[in-house]
Amino acid sequence: MRVISLGWGCQSFALAAMSAPGELPPVDAVIHADTTWERTETYDFARRWTPWLEERGVRVVTVQDAMAAGRIVDDSGQTHAPLYTLGTDGLGDGQLKRSCTDRWKIAPIRRWLQANRNGRQVEQWIGITLDEVERARPSDVKYIRNVYPFLEMERPMRRGDVIRWLQEHDLEVPVKSGCLMCPYHDRAMWREIKNAGNGDWQKALEIDNIIRHKRPAYVCYLVAERKPLVDCDFTSQEDHGQLQMWSEECSGYCFA
């Protein structure tokens, strides 16, 4: 059984699009684990391009963790996201353990696989490119073998190569996917969310307020500066009249 872990970012979408016309082998399904906290642009992109994939024989499946969908804090008081923290005395900065990827993405995908693989081994394609090769790792369960098609090509592809492939095939390049409240957003991503004008920034501010005192003994924040999101300056060097020498790329911690 062959599946693609679909995050609706450019790499995973490109894998699905390459499978559709036969540039890559066919897959049994592409599986999107919906945390319910994706950016508005990501959901809009999925609505536009799901029919395109399915018309070409690529089955698109969406799965969720029913207990976590739409909720920042679960019944046990766990926040799951790797929030930045300060002690209630204002000292002792740290970061909470990340369990959101396992809980909201990996686990729902594996539940679907277990229900549908009928004892077969699973070849799971993940859209990691050469410029983020450090994220590639073997599966931690015996019935899944992780495969990284962009790394295994005769000429391994970087993210820029994937974007060019989409453009050359007249396909839309999606925004980077990621939960609105992800603490691993860089300044460029927060700036995009703030400037999008679609309500996502207000949602992020609401989430930021919700998590502030949800963990006893800690004050929690979405940004490493450990201050309210509304007080953060996400303007770029160019906004201040400086030339930018280095790009602001997301480090890509999330699962495919």
KEKE-3310 file (N, C-alpha, C; in steps of 0.2 Angstrom, whole numbers, plus 5000, padded with zeros to 4 digits):
npx = (5004:5003:5005:5003:5009:5000:5002:4997:5006:5019:5028:5022:5010:5015:5021:5009:5003:5013:5011:4998:4999:5007:5021:5027:5025:5008:4997:4989:4982:4981:4984:4978:4981:4970:4972:4963:4967:4974:4980:4969:4972:4977:4966:4958:4965:4966:4952:4951:4960:4958:4947:4954:4964:4957:4950:4959:4962:4968:4965:4959:4961:4955:4959:4956:4960:4948:4946:4954:4951:4948:4951:4962:4966:4966:4954:4962:4970:4981:4991:4999:5006:5023:5025:5032:5039:5038:5043:5030:5035:5042:5054:5066:5065:5059:5053:5038:5035:5034:5019:5010:5011:5012:5000:4990:4993:5002:4996:4982:4983:4989:4980:4970:4977:4979:4966:4964:4974:4973:4982:4993:5010:5015:5020:5025:5025:5034:5036:5050:5063:5080:5086:5081:5085:5089:5078:5073:5069:5069:5054:5046:5038:5034:5026:5026:5035:5045:5047:5056:5054:5059:5072:5077:5077:5086:5092:5092:5079:5077:5068:5065:5066:5055:5045:5047:5044:5030:5026:5030:5021:5010:5003:4996:5006:5006:5004:5015:5011:5004:5000:4990:4994:5007:5022:5034:5034:5043:5048:5044:5033:5024:5022:5016:5004:4999:4997:4988:4974:4963:4957:4964:4974:4968:4962:4974:4978:4968:4970:4983:4980:4972:4981:4989:4989:4987:4994:4999:5010:5017:5019:5013:5018:5017:5028:5046:5051:5044:5032:5016:5008:5002:5010:5022:5034:5035:5040:5050:5068:5069:5057:5062:5071:5083:5094:5091:5101:5100:5089:5072:5068:5056:5060:5054:5049:5037:5026:5028)
npy = (4994:5011:5027:5045:5057:5071:5088:5099:5109:5115:5104:5092:5093:5093:5081:5073:5079:5075:5061:5060:5063:5052:5054:5050:5035:5028:5031:5024:5033:5050:5057:5069:5075:5084:5097:5106:5119:5125:5138:5150:5151:5139:5130:5135:5133:5119:5116:5120:5112:5099:5093:5093:5084:5072:5070:5065:5053:5052:5048:5058:5059:5065:5066:5067:5070:5067:5070:5081:5091:5107:5112:5120:5117:5102:5090:5086:5097:5098:5106:5103:5109:5116:5127:5142:5146:5155:5155:5158:5168:5175:5171:5158:5153:5142:5128:5120:5102:5095:5088:5089:5086:5072:5069:5076:5074:5062:5051:5051:5048:5036:5028:5028:5021:5008:5004:5002:4996:4982:4972:4974:4980:4997:5010:5025:5040:5055:5073:5078:5089:5091:5102:5101:5089:5084:5082:5070:5053:5036:5026:5023:5012:4995:4992:5002:5010:5023:5034:5045:5053:5065:5065:5054:5054:5054:5067:5075:5085:5102:5113:5125:5119:5111:5121:5127:5117:5115:5128:5127:5117:5124:5124:5129:5137:5133:5142:5141:5127:5126:5126:5139:5143:5139:5138:5137:5145:5157:5174:5179:5171:5174:5187:5186:5180:5190:5200:5195:5198:5190:5186:5177:5182:5188:5176:5170:5179:5177:5164:5165:5172:5163:5152:5158:5156:5142:5132:5126:5135:5140:5153:5155:5157:5161:5165:5166:5177:5179:5186:5195:5191:5201:5212:5210:5214:5211:5216:5217:5218:5225:5233:5242:5249:5242:5231:5214:5201:5187:5174:5171:5157:5145:5133:5120:5110:5103:5088:5083)
npz = (5000:4996:5001:5002:5014:5016:5018:5012:5009:4998:4994:4998:4991:4978:4976:4976:4965:4955:4955:4950:4935:4932:4933:4944:4953:4954:4969:4983:4991:4997:5012:5023:5038:5047:5058:5062:5064:5053:5042:5034:5020:5017:5019:5009:4998:4998:4995:4982:4975:4979:4971:4958:4960:4963:4951:4943:4948:4960:4976:4990:5007:5022:5039:5057:5074:5084:5097:5099:5090:5085:5097:5109:5122:5130:5139:5150:5153:5145:5133:5122:5111:5109:5119:5123:5139:5155:5172:5185:5193:5184:5180:5175:5161:5148:5138:5133:5131:5115:5109:5100:5086:5086:5092:5084:5071:5067:5074:5070:5056:5057:5063:5053:5043:5049:5049:5036:5029:5028:5033:5024:5021:5022:5012:5014:5008:5010:5009:5010:5006:4998:5005:5017:5023:5035:5042:5038:5042:5048:5049:5064:5067:5062:5051:5043:5030:5028:5014:5004:4991:4984:4988:4983:4970:4954:4952:4966:4973:4978:4989:4981:4968:4968:4968:4956:4947:4950:4945:4931:4927:4927:4939:4955:4968:4984:5000:5014:5024:5041:5058:5065:5078:5080:5089:5082:5071:5061:5060:5048:5044:5054:5051:5038:5042:5050:5041:5031:5032:5033:5045:5052:5060:5071:5076:5080:5090:5099:5103:5108:5120:5126:5130:5139:5154:5156:5160:5175:5186:5176:5164:5148:5131:5113:5106:5105:5112:5123:5126:5124:5109:5102:5105:5098:5086:5070:5059:5044:5040:5028:5029:5038:5031:5028:5019:5016:5020:5023:5021:5028:5033:5037:5049:5048:5057:5058:5054:5039)
capx = (5000:5007:5001:5007:5007:4998:5001:4995:5011:5021:5031:5017:5005:5019:5021:5002:5002:5017:5008:4992:5000:5012:5028:5029:5020:5002:4997:4982:4978:4985:4981:4979:4979:4968:4972:4958:4970:4978:4979:4964:4974:4978:4960:4955:4969:4963:4946:4952:4964:4956:4944:4959:4968:4953:4948:4965:4963:4971:4961:4961:4958:4956:4958:4957:4960:4942:4946:4958:4949:4945:4953:4968:4968:4961:4951:4967:4974:4987:4991:5002:5010:5029:5024:5038:5037:5042:5040:5026:5039:5045:5061:5066:5062:5059:5048:5035:5037:5029:5016:5004:5013:5010:4993:4985:4994:5004:4991:4976:4985:4991:4973:4967:4981:4978:4959:4963:4979:4972:4988:4999:5015:5013:5025:5023:5029:5035:5039:5055:5068:5087:5088:5079:5087:5090:5071:5071:5071:5065:5048:5047:5034:5037:5022:5027:5042:5045:5050:5057:5055:5063:5079:5079:5078:5093:5094:5088:5076:5076:5061:5065:5065:5048:5041:5048:5040:5023:5025:5031:5016:5004:5000:4997:5011:5002:5008:5017:5006:5006:4995:4990:4997:5013:5028:5040:5034:5048:5045:5041:5027:5020:5021:5011:4998:4996:4995:4984:4968:4957:4954:4968:4978:4963:4962:4980:4978:4964:4974:4988:4977:4969:4986:4994:4989:4984:4999:5001:5017:5020:5016:5015:5018:5018:5035:5052:5052:5040:5028:5010:5009:5000:5015:5028:5036:5037:5042:5056:5073:5067:5052:5066:5076:5089:5095:5091:5106:5098:5081:5069:5065:5054:5064:5051:5048:5031:5026:5027)
capy = (5000:5017:5033:5051:5061:5077:5093:5104:5113:5114:5098:5086:5094:5092:5073:5071:5081:5071:5055:5061:5061:5047:5056:5046:5029:5029:5030:5022:5038:5055:5058:5075:5076:5091:5099:5111:5126:5127:5144:5150:5150:5132:5127:5137:5129:5112:5116:5121:5107:5092:5090:5092:5077:5066:5069:5062:5046:5052:5049:5062:5057:5069:5063:5071:5068:5069:5073:5088:5095:5114:5114:5122:5114:5096:5090:5085:5103:5098:5111:5099:5113:5117:5134:5145:5148:5158:5154:5163:5173:5179:5168:5151:5152:5136:5127:5114:5097:5095:5082:5091:5082:5065:5068:5078:5072:5055:5046:5050:5045:5028:5025:5026:5016:5002:5002:5001:4992:4975:4968:4976:4985:5003:5014:5032:5046:5061:5078:5082:5090:5091:5107:5100:5082:5082:5080:5063:5048:5030:5025:5020:5006:4990:4991:5008:5012:5030:5035:5052:5053:5070:5064:5048:5056:5055:5073:5076:5091:5106:5116:5129:5115:5109:5127:5128:5111:5117:5133:5125:5113:5128:5122:5134:5136:5135:5145:5136:5125:5126:5128:5146:5145:5135:5142:5137:5150:5162:5181:5180:5167:5178:5193:5184:5179:5196:5204:5192:5201:5186:5184:5172:5186:5189:5170:5169:5183:5174:5158:5167:5174:5157:5148:5161:5153:5136:5127:5129:5136:5143:5158:5153:5162:5158:5167:5165:5183:5178:5192:5194:5191:5208:5217:5209:5218:5206:5219:5214:5222:5230:5238:5247:5252:5238:5226:5208:5197:5181:5173:5169:5151:5141:5127:5114:5104:5099:5082:5083)
capz = (5000:4995:5002:5003:5019:5013:5022:5008:5007:4991:4993:4998:4985:4972:4976:4974:4958:4951:4954:4945:4928:4931:4933:4950:4953:4958:4976:4985:4994:5000:5018:5026:5045:5048:5065:5062:5065:5048:5039:5029:5013:5016:5018:5002:4993:4998:4992:4975:4972:4980:4965:4953:4961:4962:4944:4940:4951:4967:4982:4995:5013:5028:5045:5063:5081:5086:5104:5099:5084:5087:5104:5111:5128:5131:5146:5155:5154:5141:5128:5117:5107:5112:5120:5127:5146:5160:5178:5187:5196:5179:5179:5173:5154:5145:5133:5135:5127:5109:5108:5095:5080:5087:5094:5079:5064:5066:5077:5066:5050:5058:5064:5046:5039:5052:5047:5028:5025:5027:5034:5020:5022:5020:5009:5016:5005:5014:5004:5012:5000:5000:5009:5024:5023:5042:5045:5035:5047:5047:5052:5071:5067:5057:5046:5038:5028:5025:5008:5002:4984:4982:4990:4980:4963:4951:4954:4972:4972:4984:4989:4975:4962:4968:4966:4949:4944:4950:4940:4924:4925:4928:4945:4960:4973:4990:5005:5019:5029:5048:5063:5067:5084:5080:5091:5078:5066:5061:5060:5041:5044:5058:5047:5033:5045:5052:5035:5027:5031:5033:5051:5055:5065:5076:5079:5083:5096:5104:5105:5113:5126:5130:5133:5144:5161:5156:5163:5182:5187:5170:5160:5142:5125:5107:5103:5110:5116:5129:5127:5120:5102:5100:5107:5095:5080:5065:5052:5041:5039:5022:5032:5041:5026:5027:5014:5019:5018:5024:5021:5034:5031:5043:5050:5046:5062:5058:5051:5031)
cpx = (5004:5003:5006:5004:5006:4997:4998:5000:5014:5024:5026:5012:5009:5020:5014:5001:5007:5015:5002:4994:5005:5019:5031:5023:5014:5002:4990:4978:4983:4981:4983:4976:4977:4968:4966:4960:4975:4976:4973:4966:4975:4971:4957:4959:4967:4956:4946:4955:4962:4952:4949:4962:4963:4950:4953:4967:4966:4966:4963:4957:4959:4954:4959:4957:4953:4942:4950:4955:4946:4947:4960:4971:4963:4958:4956:4971:4980:4986:4994:5007:5017:5029:5031:5035:5041:5039:5035:5029:5043:5052:5060:5063:5064:5054:5045:5036:5031:5026:5010:5005:5010:5003:4988:4987:4996:4999:4985:4977:4986:4984:4970:4971:4980:4971:4959:4968:4978:4978:4994:5004:5013:5020:5023:5027:5029:5039:5045:5060:5075:5089:5085:5080:5087:5083:5070:5074:5067:5059:5050:5042:5035:5033:5022:5034:5042:5050:5051:5059:5059:5070:5081:5079:5085:5096:5090:5085:5076:5069:5060:5063:5058:5044:5041:5044:5033:5022:5025:5025:5009:4999:5001:5002:5007:5007:5010:5012:5008:5000:4995:4994:5004:5019:5034:5039:5040:5044:5042:5034:5022:5018:5016:5004:4995:4994:4990:4977:4962:4955:4959:4972:4974:4963:4968:4981:4974:4967:4979:4986:4975:4975:4990:4994:4986:4988:5001:5008:5021:5016:5018:5014:5019:5025:5040:5054:5048:5036:5022:5011:5007:5005:5022:5028:5039:5039:5049:5062:5072:5062:5056:5071:5082:5089:5095:5096:5104:5091:5079:5065:5062:5058:5061:5050:5042:5031:5024:5021)
cpy = (5006:5023:5039:5055:5068:5083:5099:5110:5111:5107:5092:5087:5092:5084:5070:5072:5077:5064:5055:5059:5055:5048:5052:5040:5031:5028:5028:5028:5043:5057:5064:5074:5083:5093:5104:5118:5128:5135:5144:5149:5143:5128:5129:5134:5122:5111:5116:5115:5100:5089:5089:5085:5071:5065:5065:5055:5046:5053:5053:5061:5062:5066:5068:5067:5071:5072:5080:5093:5101:5116:5115:5118:5108:5095:5089:5091:5103:5103:5108:5103:5115:5125:5136:5147:5152:5156:5159:5169:5177:5177:5161:5150:5145:5135:5120:5108:5097:5088:5083:5087:5075:5064:5070:5076:5064:5050:5045:5047:5037:5025:5023:5021:5009:4999:5000:4997:4985:4970:4969:4980:4991:5007:5021:5037:5052:5066:5082:5083:5091:5096:5106:5092:5080:5080:5072:5058:5042:5030:5021:5014:5002:4990:4997:5009:5019:5031:5043:5053:5059:5069:5058:5048:5056:5061:5075:5084:5095:5110:5121:5125:5113:5115:5128:5123:5113:5123:5131:5120:5117:5126:5128:5132:5138:5139:5139:5134:5125:5128:5136:5148:5141:5139:5141:5141:5155:5169:5182:5177:5171:5184:5192:5183:5185:5201:5201:5195:5197:5183:5180:5176:5186:5182:5168:5173:5180:5168:5160:5169:5168:5153:5151:5158:5146:5130:5130:5129:5140:5149:5157:5158:5158:5160:5167:5171:5183:5184:5191:5195:5198:5213:5215:5213:5213:5210:5217:5220:5227:5235:5244:5250:5248:5233:5219:5203:5189:5180:5171:5163:5148:5134:5120:5109:5100:5093:5083:5088)
cpz = (5000:4996:5003:5009:5017:5018:5019:5007:5000:4990:4993:4992:4979:4971:4973:4966:4953:4950:4950:4938:4926:4931:4939:4950:4956:4965:4977:4988:4996:5006:5021:5033:5047:5056:5067:5063:5059:5046:5034:5022:5012:5015:5011:4997:4992:4994:4985:4972:4973:4974:4959:4954:4960:4955:4940:4944:4957:4972:4987:5001:5018:5034:5051:5069:5084:5093:5104:5094:5087:5094:5105:5117:5129:5138:5151:5156:5149:5135:5121:5113:5112:5114:5124:5134:5150:5167:5181:5191:5191:5177:5177:5166:5152:5140:5134:5130:5121:5109:5102:5088:5080:5088:5088:5072:5063:5068:5072:5059:5051:5059:5057:5042:5042:5050:5040:5025:5024:5028:5029:5023:5019:5018:5010:5013:5009:5010:5007:5006:5003:5005:5016:5026:5030:5045:5043:5041:5045:5051:5059:5072:5061:5051:5041:5036:5025:5019:5006:4995:4981:4983:4986:4972:4960:4952:4960:4971:4979:4983:4983:4969:4962:4966:4959:4945:4944:4945:4933:4922:4926:4934:4951:4965:4980:4995:5010:5023:5036:5052:5064:5073:5085:5083:5087:5072:5066:5060:5053:5041:5048:5054:5041:5036:5047:5046:5030:5026:5031:5039:5055:5061:5071:5080:5083:5090:5101:5107:5110:5120:5130:5133:5138:5151:5161:5159:5170:5183:5181:5167:5153:5136:5119:5103:5108:5114:5122:5131:5123:5113:5099:5101:5103:5088:5075:5058:5050:5041:5033:5025:5035:5037:5025:5022:5018:5016:5018:5024:5028:5033:5037:5043:5049:5051:5061:5053:5043:5030)
residu = (MET:ARG:VAL:ILE:SER:LEU:GLY:TRP:GLY:CYS:GLN:SER:PHE:ALA:LEU:ALA:ALA:MET:SER:ALA:PRO:GLY:GLU:LEU:PRO:PRO:VAL:ASP:ALA:VAL:ILE:HIS:ALA:ASP:THR:THR:TRP:GLU:ARG:THR:GLU:THR:TYR:ASP:PHE:ALA:ARG:ARG:TRP:THR:PRO:TRP:LEU:GLU:GLU:ARG:GLY:VAL:ARG:VAL:VAL:THR:VAL:GLN:ASP:ALA:MET:ALA:ALA:GLY:ARG:ILE:VAL:ASP:ASP:SER:GLY:GLN:THR:HIS:ALA:PRO:LEU:TYR:THR:LEU:GLY:THR:ASP:GLY:LEU:GLY:ASP:GLY:GLN:LEU:LYS:ARG:SER:CYS:THR:ASP:ARG:TRP:LYS:ILE:ALA:PRO:ILE:ARG:ARG:TRP:LEU:GLN:ALA:ASN:ARG:ASN:GLY:ARG:GLN:VAL:GLU:GLN:TRP:ILE:GLY:ILE:THR:LEU:ASP:GLU:VAL:GLU:ARG:ALA:ARG:PRO:SER:ASP:VAL:LYS:TYR:ILE:ARG:ASN:VAL:TYR:PRO:PHE:LEU:GLU:MET:GLU:ARG:PRO:MET:ARG:ARG:GLY:ASP:VAL:ILE:ARG:TRP:LEU:GLN:GLU:HIS:ASP:LEU:GLU:VAL:PRO:VAL:LYS:SER:GLY:CYS:LEU:MET:CYS:PRO:TYR:HIS:ASP:ARG:ALA:MET:TRP:ARG:GLU:ILE:LYS:ASN:ALA:GLY:ASN:GLY:ASP:TRP:GLN:LYS:ALA:LEU:GLU:ILE:ASP:ASN:ILE:ILE:ARG:HIS:LYS:ARG:PRO:ALA:TYR:VAL:CYS:TYR:LEU:VAL:ALA:GLU:ARG:LYS:PRO:LEU:VAL:ASP:CYS:ASP:PHE:THR:SER:GLN:GLU:ASP:HIS:GLY:GLN:LEU:GLN:MET:TRP:SER:GLU:GLU:CYS:SER:GLY:TYR:CYS:PHE:ALA)
# end
